[in-house]
Amino acid sequence: MLEEHEWNQVHPLLRDGIQQIKRYRAAGFSLEDASVMDNAFCREALERYFQITGFRETNVNAIWHHQVSKFGPPCKVCGKPLRTPNAKLCAECGATRTGLGYPPVP
């Protein structure tokens, strides 16, 4: 998972990769061809992710889901992160957020 300051290093590289894919598509290449090139266009993002985490991710699309701020706090029962900052219950163990000492969900 990437903290915000780490995400801010990787996100521009992911965006640049998407822009390269769009240019590739505009040049007349098929979506299938662009999909094959996805990791090549986002190589810098994959490399930066590796430098930060030490994990060699091979699927650039997975990085989009590795941002800590997209998840809620850890469940006070099982310790797994809640699926969203506004989750009302833990998807892992079913514990409800109310009554566990969490701040109220807006």
Secondary structure, 3 states (H helix, E strand, C coil): CECHHHHHHHHHHHHHHHHHHHHHHHCCCCHHHHHHHHHHHCHHHHHHHHHHHCCCCCCHHHHCCCEHHHCCCECCCCCCECCCCCCCECCCCCCECCCCCCCCCC
